[in-house]
């Protein structure tokens, strides 16, 4: 009798929590609907949103492709079979399956647009990195003179994406070309194969921080992340993977791995200027380590400093590049894109990339406040997003630009009730399928 009496308040709390989740879902729907409606109005008035399907950087174009049935089958398999299997599978097979399934999901979504438009030619427009690769004959000269070519409207100005990032982003594709993986198809496949490792890195991080059950619960959400639409194929998929692997190494055993994590996170600073905001996430991960936090922090800092010193000595000063990139930013569409719209519409775009489950998951992470890794890391990622949003340096296209933070927000999905996870996972998959079939996305 006592057990029955004690269980009643638990059931009441569970029902209230579920209703609160639905309220948050409703808020997400309203936010996205408002962003779409206001975007339509502003575009018709000729306001310079430069996003035909605002808040997403895409155009409205309903279509299907031969990747459609494959994507549906992958989603059905993960929801129907993968969720229960992830709870009991051995770690090795689980992580391998997670990576392979994430690759399959991303490629299937890409193939909705077809081989050329969905993958092979995604990285070949004039604004992209690959247009600059043939002109790079000396890496030392590239680094020494990189900042001089950031500003627009001058001879030799970098293309949009190259100018908007530190030289590490271009170097990735230069090095791929040097090892025989040049061209759009090879580069696109590398983005997919590397980007899919995020599912492994985030799960390993949670496990290393003492939350193996949470890691298992999160794996299916990381596999079916709607942001896979932009992982296949954009450099941001690689960026997200580098950040995730760096954080995972920070919490692994031994100072050598923490140093390697610092090297990766230091390298991330030269992939995107915005990755200075990875700092709160990295510090939160180290703070959650069960032991040797100080040693790990020093080892990680040594790795970061080594990368910064190497680039600086080679001739590229990060702070000088950032100063010029701010000027370049406002030489382009950013000068016209209204902050008053994008400062909140960005969040609607993030909801699409991270998926509708992220709102209810974060609500649970914040009430009550707990120190579990699947609470602290998503909150740290959310803080980074807020700063990026308020800075005004992220107006539009955040559905791909914020992928490195969106995947950590999904760590909070471990807090969703087990009986509801399949429904939330289905909502995630439907979001990705809707985006890829209703819109023609742009990397």
MARMAR-999561 format. One record per residue (C-alpha): x, z, y. Coordinates in steps of 0.02 Angstrom, whole numbers, plus 32768, in hexadecimal, padded with zeros to 4 digits. Each point is the difference from the previous one (the first is absolute). Layout:
SITE | xx | zz | yy
SITE | X | Z | Y .
...
END
This chain:
SITE | xx | zz | yy
SITE | 8000 | 8000 | 8000 .
SITE | 808E | 802E | 8078 .
SITE | 8055 | 7F58 | 7FE0 .
SITE | 7F5E | 7FA6 | 8029 .
SITE | 7FED | 8062 | 80A2 .
SITE | 80B4 | 7FDB | 8034 .
SITE | 7FEF | 7F48 | 7FD5 .
SITE | 7F69 | 7FE8 | 8072 .
SITE | 8062 | 8013 | 80A4 .
SITE | 8085 | 7F8A | 7FBA .
SITE | 7F7E | 7F7A | 7FDF .
SITE | 7FB7 | 801B | 80AD .
SITE | 80AB | 7FEC | 8051 .
SITE | 8020 | 7F64 | 7F98 .
SITE | 7F5B | 7FB2 | 8038 .
SITE | 8026 | 8029 | 80B6 .
SITE | 80AD | 7FB5 | 7FF0 .
SITE | 7FB9 | 7F62 | 7FB3 .
SITE | 7F80 | 7FF0 | 808C .
SITE | 808C | 8017 | 807F .
SITE | 8060 | 7F75 | 7FAA .
SITE | 7F6B | 7F8C | 8014 .
SITE | 7FF1 | 8030 | 80B7 .
SITE | 80B6 | 7FD1 | 801B .
SITE | 7FE1 | 7F5D | 7FA4 .
SITE | 7F71 | 7FDF | 8076 .
SITE | 8071 | 8020 | 8095 .
SITE | 807D | 7F84 | 7FB8 .
SITE | 7F79 | 7F7C | 7FEE .
SITE | 7FC5 | 801C | 80B2 .
SITE | 80B1 | 7FF8 | 8044 .
SITE | 8026 | 7F5E | 7FA7 .
SITE | 7F57 | 7FB5 | 802D .
SITE | 801A | 802E | 80B7 .
SITE | 80AF | 7FB3 | 7FFE .
SITE | 7FBB | 7F5E | 7FB7 .
SITE | 7F6D | 7FF9 | 8079 .
SITE | 8067 | 8028 | 809B .
SITE | 8085 | 7F87 | 7FC4 .
SITE | 7F80 | 7F74 | 7FF2 .
SITE | 7FC0 | 8023 | 80AF .
SITE | 80AE | 8008 | 804C .
SITE | 8037 | 7F60 | 7FA8 .
SITE | 7F66 | 7FA4 | 803F .
SITE | 8026 | 803C | 80B1 .
SITE | 80B0 | 7FBC | 7FF2 .
SITE | 8057 | 80A7 | 8003 .
SITE | 80AE | 7FED | 7FB7 .
SITE | 7FED | 805C | 7F5B .
SITE | 805E | 7F74 | 7FA6 .
SITE | 7FA8 | 8030 | 7F5F .
SITE | 7F6E | 7F91 | 7FD0 .
SITE | 7FBF | 807F | 7F81 .
SITE | 802A | 809B | 8064 .
SITE | 802A | 8088 | 7FD6 .
SITE | 805E | 7F9E | 7F7A .
SITE | 807E | 7F78 | 8029 .
SITE | 7FA5 | 7F79 | 7FA0 .
SITE | 7F7C | 7F78 | 800F .
SITE | 7F52 | 8000 | 7FB4 .
SITE | 8003 | 7F87 | 7F6C .
SITE | 7F9D | 802C | 7F62 .
SITE | 8054 | 7FB5 | 7F68 .
SITE | 8029 | 801B | 7F49 .
SITE | 8097 | 7FCD | 7F99 .
SITE | 8045 | 8004 | 7F51 .
SITE | 8043 | 80AE | 8024 .
SITE | 7F4D | 8040 | 8014 .
SITE | 7FDA | 8021 | 7F47 .
SITE | 80AE | 8047 | 7FE4 .
SITE | 7FEC | 807C | 808F .
SITE | 7F56 | 8037 | 7FC1 .
SITE | 8044 | 8018 | 7F50 .
SITE | 8095 | 8067 | 803D .
SITE | 7F8E | 806F | 8069 .
SITE | 7F86 | 8017 | 7F6F .
SITE | 808D | 802E | 7F89 .
SITE | 804A | 8082 | 8075 .
SITE | 7F57 | 804E | 8028 .
SITE | 7FBD | 7FFD | 7F4E .
SITE | 809A | 8021 | 7F98 .
SITE | 8090 | 802B | 8074 .
SITE | 7FB4 | 809B | 804F .
SITE | 7FEC | 8065 | 7F5F .
SITE | 80A2 | 7FBC | 7FB7 .
SITE | 8064 | 8037 | 8099 .
SITE | 7FCD | 80B5 | 7FDF .
SITE | 8056 | 8008 | 7F56 .
SITE | 807F | 7F73 | 7FF5 .
SITE | 80B9 | 8025 | 7FEF .
SITE | 805B | 7FEF | 80A6 .
SITE | 806F | 7F6E | 7FD3 .
SITE | 7F75 | 7F8D | 7FC3 .
SITE | 7F8E | 803A | 808E .
SITE | 807D | 7FD0 | 8087 .
SITE | 8029 | 7F59 | 7FAF .
SITE | 7F47 | 7FD9 | 7FED .
SITE | 7FE1 | 8034 | 80B5 .
SITE | 8084 | 7F87 | 8040 .
SITE | 7FC9 | 7F71 | 7F90 .
SITE | 7F49 | 8018 | 802E .
SITE | 8027 | 800D | 80B9 .
SITE | 805F | 7F5C | 7FF2 .
SITE | 7F6D | 7FB1 | 7FA4 .
SITE | 7F83 | 803F | 8081 .
SITE | 8067 | 7FC2 | 8093 .
SITE | 8021 | 7F56 | 7FB3 .
SITE | 7F49 | 7FEA | 7FCF .
SITE | 7FCA | 8025 | 80B2 .
SITE | 8081 | 7F85 | 8042 .
SITE | 7FC3 | 7F7A | 7F8B .
SITE | 7F50 | 800B | 8048 .
SITE | 804D | 7F9A | 808D .
SITE | 8061 | 7F92 | 7F87 .
SITE | 80B8 | 7FF5 | 7FD4 .
SITE | 803A | 7FAF | 80A1 .
SITE | 7F95 | 8056 | 8082 .
SITE | 7FF8 | 80A4 | 7FA2 .
SITE | 80B8 | 8015 | 7FD7 .
SITE | 807C | 7F70 | 800F .
SITE | 7FDB | 7FD7 | 80B6 .
SITE | 7FD2 | 80AC | 8042 .
SITE | 80AF | 801E | 8040 .
SITE | 8025 | 7F52 | 8044 .
SITE | 7FA2 | 7FF4 | 80A8 .
SITE | 806A | 7FEE | 809C .
SITE | 7FE8 | 80B6 | 802F .
SITE | 8048 | 803C | 7F5B .
SITE | 80AF | 8033 | 7FC7 .
SITE | 8021 | 7F6C | 7F8C .
SITE | 800A | 7F87 | 8092 .
SITE | 809B | 805D | 803C .
SITE | 805C | 8009 | 7F59 .
SITE | 8053 | 7F54 | 8004 .
SITE | 804E | 8027 | 80A8 .
SITE | 8058 | 809E | 7FC4 .
SITE | 80AE | 7FCF | 7FC9 .
SITE | 805F | 809E | 8030 .
SITE | 7FB0 | 80AB | 7FE5 .
SITE | 807E | 8055 | 8072 .
SITE | 7FD6 | 7F89 | 808D .
SITE | 7F47 | 8018 | 7FDC .
SITE | 800D | 80BD | 8018 .
SITE | 8072 | 7FF7 | 8098 .
SITE | 7F91 | 7F86 | 805C .
SITE | 7F56 | 8033 | 7FC0 .
SITE | 7FC5 | 805F | 809A .
SITE | 802F | 7F70 | 8074 .
SITE | 7F7B | 7F92 | 7FAE .
SITE | 7F6E | 807B | 8000 .
SITE | 7FB4 | 7FD3 | 80A9 .
SITE | 7F8E | 7F68 | 8002 .
SITE | 8002 | 7F64 | 806B .
SITE | 80BB | 7FE5 | 7FF4 .
SITE | 806C | 7F8B | 7F98 .
SITE | 8016 | 8041 | 7F4F .
SITE | 7F78 | 8085 | 8008 .
SITE | 7FD3 | 8046 | 7F56 .
SITE | 7F57 | 7FD6 | 7FB4 .
SITE | 7F77 | 8082 | 8017 .
SITE | 8019 | 8068 | 7F62 .
SITE | 80BD | 7FFA | 8006 .
SITE | 8005 | 8035 | 80B7 .
SITE | 7F82 | 808C | 7FE2 .
SITE | 806C | 8056 | 7F7D .
SITE | 80B3 | 803B | 7FF0 .
SITE | 8075 | 7F88 | 7FA4 .
SITE | 7FEA | 8052 | 7F57 .
SITE | 7F5A | 7FA7 | 7FE8 .
SITE | 8050 | 7F54 | 8016 .
SITE | 8096 | 8034 | 7F97 .
SITE | 7F90 | 801D | 7F6A .
SITE | 7FCD | 7F4A | 7FFD .
SITE | 80AF | 7FC3 | 802B .
SITE | 8045 | 8060 | 7F6A .
SITE | 7F76 | 7FBF | 7F90 .
SITE | 802F | 7F50 | 8034 .
SITE | 80B8 | 8023 | 7FDD .
SITE | 7FD9 | 8035 | 7F4C .
SITE | 7F95 | 7F66 | 7FDF .
SITE | 7F55 | 8047 | 802A .
SITE | 7FE2 | 7F9C | 809E .
SITE | 7F5C | 7FAF | 802E .
SITE | 7F51 | 8040 | 8016 .
SITE | 7FCF | 800F | 7F49 .
SITE | 8096 | 8069 | 7FCD .
SITE | 7FF4 | 806C | 809C .
SITE | 7F46 | 801A | 7FE5 .
SITE | 801A | 8034 | 7F4B .
SITE | 8087 | 807B | 8033 .
SITE | 7F89 | 804E | 807E .
SITE | 7F80 | 8018 | 7F75 .
SITE | 8079 | 8040 | 7F7C .
SITE | 8055 | 807A | 8076 .
SITE | 7F61 | 8032 | 805B .
SITE | 7FAD | 8032 | 7F5D .
SITE | 8084 | 8086 | 7FE2 .
SITE | 7FA5 | 806B | 8081 .
SITE | 7F8A | 803A | 7F77 .
SITE | 8095 | 8041 | 7F9E .
SITE | 805A | 8051 | 8092 .
SITE | 7F6C | 8061 | 8044 .
SITE | 7FD1 | 803E | 7F52 .
SITE | 80B3 | 8037 | 7FDC .
SITE | 8005 | 805C | 80A6 .
SITE | 7F63 | 8064 | 7FD9 .
SITE | 803E | 8027 | 7F52 .
SITE | 80AB | 8039 | 803E .
SITE | 7FAA | 8073 | 807C .
SITE | 7FA0 | 8058 | 7F77 .
SITE | 7F5C | 7FA1 | 8001 .
SITE | 8000 | 7F96 | 7F62 .
SITE | 7F44 | 8004 | 7FEB .
SITE | 7FE9 | 7FC4 | 80B3 .
SITE | 807E | 7F75 | 7FE1 .
SITE | 7F9C | 7FC5 | 7F69 .
SITE | 7F5E | 8003 | 8063 .
SITE | 804D | 7F9C | 808F .
SITE | 804F | 7F76 | 7F98 .
SITE | 7F61 | 7F96 | 7FEC .
SITE | 7FE0 | 800A | 80BC .
SITE | 80B2 | 7FC8 | 8024 .
SITE | 7FEC | 7F6F | 7F86 .
SITE | 7F5C | 7FC1 | 804A .
SITE | 802D | 8021 | 80B5 .
SITE | 7FA4 | 7F82 | 806F .
SITE | 80A1 | 7FEC | 8062 .
SITE | 803F | 7F97 | 7F6E .
SITE | 7FAB | 7F71 | 805C .
SITE | 8091 | 8008 | 807B .
SITE | 8088 | 8031 | 7F84 .
SITE | 7FE9 | 7F52 | 7FB9 .
SITE | 8059 | 7FC3 | 805E .
SITE | 804D | 804E | 8099 .
SITE | 80A2 | 8058 | 8026 .
SITE | 7F9A | 809E | 801F .
SITE | 7FEA | 8010 | 7F44 .
SITE | 80BD | 8010 | 7FF0 .
SITE | 8006 | 8077 | 8093 .
SITE | 7F7E | 8072 | 7FB0 .
SITE | 8062 | 8000 | 7F5E .
SITE | 80A5 | 802D | 8056 .
SITE | 7FAF | 8093 | 805B .
SITE | 7FA6 | 803E | 7F64 .
SITE | 809E | 7FF6 | 7F95 .
SITE | 8064 | 8059 | 8087 .
SITE | 7F84 | 8090 | 8007 .
SITE | 7FFB | 800A | 7F41 .
SITE | 80BD | 800F | 7FF8 .
SITE | 8000 | 808C | 8081 .
SITE | 7FA2 | 8070 | 7F87 .
SITE | 805E | 7FCE | 7F63 .
SITE | 8081 | 8075 | 7FB5 .
SITE | 80B1 | 7FFC | 8040 .
SITE | 8050 | 7FDE | 80AA .
SITE | 8039 | 7F54 | 7FCB .
SITE | 7F4D | 7FC4 | 7FEF .
SITE | 7FD1 | 8051 | 80A6 .
SITE | 8091 | 7FA2 | 8050 .
SITE | 7FC0 | 7F5F | 7FB3 .
SITE | 7F54 | 8029 | 8046 .
SITE | 8050 | 8018 | 80AB .
SITE | 8056 | 7F58 | 7FF0 .
SITE | 7F59 | 7FAC | 7FDA .
SITE | 7FA7 | 8057 | 808F .
SITE | 8092 | 7FD9 | 8073 .
SITE | 7FEF | 7F4B | 7FC9 .
SITE | 7F46 | 800A | 8025 .
SITE | 802A | 8022 | 80B6 .
SITE | 804C | 7F52 | 8002 .
SITE | 7F66 | 7FB1 | 7FB3 .
SITE | 7F85 | 803E | 8083 .
SITE | 8017 | 8062 | 80A0 .
SITE | 7F5F | 805B | 7FD7 .
SITE | 8051 | 8053 | 7F6A .
SITE | 8048 | 8085 | 806E .
SITE | 7F53 | 8049 | 7FE1 .
SITE | 802C | 8013 | 7F47 .
SITE | 805E | 809C | 8039 .
SITE | 7F6C | 8078 | 7FF0 .
SITE | 7FDA | 7FBD | 7F52 .
SITE | 80B5 | 8012 | 7FC7 .
SITE | 8010 | 80B0 | 8047 .
SITE | 7F5C | 8033 | 7FB0 .
SITE | 803D | 7FC1 | 7F57 .
SITE | 80A3 | 8063 | 800E .
SITE | 7FA1 | 809C | 8038 .
SITE | 7F96 | 7FF4 | 7F63 .
SITE | 8096 | 7FFD | 7F8B .
SITE | 8002 | 8099 | 7F8F .
SITE | 80BA | 801F | 8020 .
SITE | 809E | 7FC8 | 805B .
SITE | 7FA3 | 7FC3 | 8099 .
SITE | 8095 | 8016 | 8074 .
SITE | 8075 | 7FA0 | 7F8E .
SITE | 7F82 | 7F73 | 7FED .
SITE | 7FE7 | 7FF7 | 80BC .
SITE | 80BA | 7FF5 | 8023 .
SITE | 8018 | 7F7E | 7F77 .
SITE | 7F71 | 7F97 | 8043 .
SITE | 8041 | 800D | 80B3 .
SITE | 80AB | 7FC7 | 7FC4 .
SITE | 7FAF | 7F66 | 7FB4 .
SITE | 7F9E | 7FD7 | 809D .
SITE | 8098 | 8019 | 8070 .
SITE | 806A | 7F90 | 7F90 .
SITE | 7F84 | 7F70 | 8013 .
SITE | 7FEF | 8018 | 80BC .
SITE | 80BD | 8005 | 8013 .
SITE | 8016 | 7F63 | 7F97 .
SITE | 7F84 | 7F99 | 8066 .
SITE | 8042 | 8044 | 80A5 .
SITE | 80B5 | 7FDA | 7FD5 .
SITE | 7FCA | 7F52 | 7FC9 .
SITE | 7FBF | 7FE1 | 80AF .
SITE | 7F47 | 8029 | 7FFC .
SITE | 7FC9 | 8099 | 8064 .
SITE | 7F52 | 8035 | 7FC5 .
SITE | 7FD1 | 804E | 80A7 .
SITE | 8032 | 7F63 | 805F .
SITE | 7F99 | 7F94 | 7F8A .
SITE | 7F6A | 8071 | 8015 .
SITE | 800D | 7FFA | 80BE .
SITE | 7FFD | 7F42 | 7FFB .
SITE | 7F78 | 7FF7 | 7F7D .
SITE | 7F8B | 8060 | 8074 .
SITE | 801B | 7F78 | 8082 .
SITE | 7FE6 | 7F78 | 7F7E .
SITE | 7F62 | 8056 | 7FC3 .
SITE | 7FB0 | 7FEE | 80AB .
SITE | 803D | 7F4D | 8013 .
SITE | 7F84 | 7FD1 | 7F79 .
SITE | 7F4E | 8027 | 7FCB .
SITE | 8017 | 80BB | 801A .
SITE | 7FF2 | 7FE7 | 80BB .
SITE | 7F50 | 7FBC | 7FE8 .
SITE | 7FC1 | 8068 | 7F6F .
SITE | 7F99 | 808E | 804E .
SITE | 803E | 80AE | 7FD4 .
SITE | 7F50 | 8045 | 801B .
SITE | 7FC3 | 7F9C | 7F6A .
SITE | 8095 | 8006 | 7F8B .
SITE | 8023 | 80BA | 8012 .
SITE | 7F65 | 8022 | 7F96 .
SITE | 7FE8 | 7F58 | 7FAA .
SITE | 80AD | 8015 | 7FB3 .
SITE | 7FB9 | 8092 | 7F9D .
SITE | 7F75 | 7F91 | 7FBE .
SITE | 8083 | 7F83 | 7FC6 .
SITE | 8061 | 808D | 7FAB .
SITE | 7F62 | 8034 | 7FA4 .
SITE | 7FF7 | 7F52 | 7FB6 .
SITE | 80B6 | 8002 | 7FCB .
SITE | 7FFD | 80B0 | 7FB9 .
SITE | 7F4D | 7FF3 | 7FC2 .
SITE | 7F60 | 8064 | 801C .
SITE | 8039 | 808C | 7F8D .
SITE | 8085 | 8035 | 807D .
SITE | 7F86 | 8051 | 807A .
SITE | 7FAC | 8076 | 7F84 .
SITE | 80A9 | 8024 | 7FB1 .
SITE | 804C | 8032 | 80A8 .
SITE | 7F68 | 8069 | 8027 .
SITE | 8020 | 8063 | 7F63 .
SITE | 80B9 | 800C | 802A .
SITE | 7FD9 | 8052 | 80A6 .
SITE | 7F7C | 807A | 7FC3 .
SITE | 8042 | 807B | 7FD2 .
SITE | 80B6 | 7FE5 | 802E .
SITE | 8071 | 800B | 7F67 .
SITE | 80BA | 7FE8 | 7FE0 .
SITE | 7FEE | 7F8B | 7F6B .
SITE | 8065 | 7F5E | 800D .
SITE | 7F64 | 7F95 | 7FF3 .
SITE | 7FC3 | 805C | 809B .
SITE | 809D | 800F | 806A .
SITE | 8044 | 7F50 | 7FE6 .
SITE | 7F5C | 7FA7 | 802F .
SITE | 7FEF | 806F | 809A .
SITE | 80B3 | 7FD6 | 8033 .
SITE | 7FDA | 7F47 | 7FEA .
SITE | 7F62 | 8014 | 8068 .
SITE | 8065 | 8051 | 808B .
SITE | 8076 | 7F6B | 8000 .
SITE | 7F6C | 7F89 | 800C .
SITE | 7FB7 | 805F | 8094 .
SITE | 80A4 | 7FF4 | 805F .
SITE | 8012 | 7F47 | 7FD6 .
SITE | 7F4F | 7FE0 | 803A .
SITE | 800C | 805E | 80A3 .
SITE | 80A7 | 7FB0 | 802B .
SITE | 7FAD | 7F5A | 8026 .
SITE | 8088 | 7FA8 | 7F9B .
SITE | 7F86 | 7FE0 | 7F72 .
SITE | 7F73 | 7F98 | 8045 .
SITE | 7FB4 | 7F9E | 7F6E .
SITE | 8049 | 7FCA | 7F58 .
SITE | 8012 | 80B5 | 7FCA .
SITE | 7FAC | 7FDA | 7F5A .
SITE | 80AC | 7FC5 | 7FC8 .
SITE | 8073 | 8055 | 807F .
SITE | 7FC3 | 80AE | 7FCF .
SITE | 8009 | 7FE1 | 7F43 .
SITE | 8097 | 8075 | 7FEF .
SITE | 7F92 | 808F | 8041 .
SITE | 7F5C | 7FC9 | 7FB0 .
SITE | 8043 | 8015 | 7F4F .
SITE | 802B | 80B6 | 8024 .
SITE | 7F53 | 8021 | 8045 .
SITE | 7FC1 | 7FD1 | 7F53 .
SITE | 805B | 8094 | 7FB4 .
SITE | 7F6C | 8068 | 803C .
SITE | 7F8B | 7FA4 | 7F88 .
SITE | 8039 | 807C | 7F7D .
SITE | 7F8B | 807A | 8057 .
SITE | 7F66 | 7F97 | 7FDB .
SITE | 7F95 | 8049 | 7F73 .
SITE | 802C | 7FB5 | 7F56 .
SITE | 7F4D | 7FCA | 7FDF .
SITE | 7FFC | 7F99 | 80A1 .
SITE | 80AB | 7FAE | 7FF7 .
SITE | 7FC3 | 7F64 | 7FA7 .
SITE | 7F7D | 7FE3 | 8086 .
SITE | 8080 | 8013 | 808A .
SITE | 8078 | 7F90 | 7FA3 .
SITE | 7F79 | 7F7D | 7FEF .
SITE | 7FE5 | 800A | 80BD .
SITE | 80BB | 7FE4 | 8019 .
SITE | 7FFF | 7F66 | 7F91 .
SITE | 7F63 | 7FB9 | 8050 .
SITE | 8050 | 8014 | 80AB .
SITE | 8096 | 7F99 | 7FCE .
SITE | 7F94 | 7F7B | 7FAB .
SITE | 7F8D | 7FF4 | 8097 .
SITE | 8091 | 7FEB | 8079 .
SITE | 8055 | 7F7A | 7F98 .
SITE | 7F60 | 7F9E | 7FDF .
SITE | 7FAF | 800B | 80AD .
SITE | 809C | 7FEE | 806C .
SITE | 809B | 7F95 | 800A .
SITE | 8083 | 8084 | 801E .
SITE | 80A4 | 7FE6 | 805A .
SITE | 80A5 | 8055 | 7FDC .
END
